[in-house]
């Protein structure tokens, strides 16, 4: 197989769709940050399971923030 370079596809979307996606990401970030704060406050990260769940939430927040950044007008 040849060495292939990734070429992203370009799509055209109505501006309203982009703004709706940005709003949804902002809500998701806010909700997940609140959930993580509650989780840390109530359960902490003392056990392996709790730490993994909290780290997963942090990763999800980071993923949403990166996606939001990419959708800037």
C-alpha positions, 0 to 999 in steps of 0.5 A: 500500500502506498504512503497516503496522506490524509486529505480532509473532506470539505463540506458546506453547511448552513450557518444555522447548523454550525451555530446550533452545533456550537451552542450544543457543545457549549451546553455539553461542556458546561454540563460535563464540567458541573457533573465532574465537579459534583463527581469529585465532590461526592466520590473523589478519585481515591479508587481506580474506578473513580479516577478513570471515570473522572479522567474520562469526563476530563477527556470528553470536556477537552474533546468538546472544547477542541471541536468548539474551537474548530467551529469558530466563524 
